[in-house]
C-alpha cells in the first residue's frame, strides 16, 4: 500500500510546504514589518531569529501534519485501506 500512496504523499508534502510558507509569511507580517530573518544573515538579533524559526517550525509541522492526515484519509476512503499504521507502536 505504501508504494501506491508514495506519489500522493510526495505531492501532499510539496503542497503542505507551499501552504506553510504562505501562512508563515502572513503571520510574520503581523509580528514585524520587515521580512523574517534567515540564519545566514550576520547582523540579525538572536532573539528575533529564534522567534522566527520557532514560529516557522510550528506552522510547518502543523500544516504538514494536517495535509498528510487529509491525504491519508482521502486515500483510505478511495481504496478502503489506510496507508500507514493503524495505531501507535508500543514504546518500551
N, C-alpha and C positions, 0 to 999 in steps of 0.2 A: 504494500500500500504506500510505503514511503516513496518508492520510485515514481508513482503516478502523482503524488502530491508535491514532489520537489519543484517542478516548474511553477506551480501555483504559489508555493511558499517563497520562492525567489522573487516572483512578481509582486507578491504582497509585501515583502521586505523592502523592495525599491519604492513602492507607493508609500509605505509607512515612513521611510526616511524623508521623502519629499514633504509629506504632511507634517512630520515632526519639525522639520526645518522651518516651514512656514509658521507653525504655531509658536516656535521659539522666537522667531523674528518679531512676530506680533506682540508677544508677551514682553520681550526685552524692550521694545519701543515704548511700552507703558512705564518701564522702570527707568530708562535712560534715553536721552535724546541721541546719544552717539551710538554707532554700531557696536555690537557686542565685541568685547576684547577676545583676541586669539592668543594661545600660548606662545606663539613665536614673536609676539610684539614685545620689544625690550622695555619700553617706557610705560608699561601698564601697571597699575596698582594691584598688588596681590589679592587683597580682599575682593576687589571688583572682578578679577579673573576667576577667583574661586566661586563667587556667586553665579557668574555666567555659566561656568562649567557644571555646577550642581543643578542649576535650573535646566540647562540643556539636556543633561543626562537623565533627569527625572522625566522630562517631557518625552524624550526619545523612547525611554523604556515603557512608559505608559502607552504611547501611540503604537509602538511596535507590538506590544502585548495584545492590545485590543484588536489591531488589524489581523494579527496572526490567529487570534481566537475566532474572529469572524470568518477568516478564510477556512479554518478547520471546520467550523460549524457548517458553512455552506457546502464544503466538500462532503461532509458526513450526510447532510440532507440529500445531496445529489447521488451519492453512491451507497448509502446505508452503512458505511464503515468509517470509523473515526481514525484519522491519520496521526496516531501518536499514542501515548499512554492513556489508559482509561482512569487510572488512579495513581497517586504518587507512590514512588518506590519507598519501601520502609528504610529508615536510616538506623544504623547501628550505633 
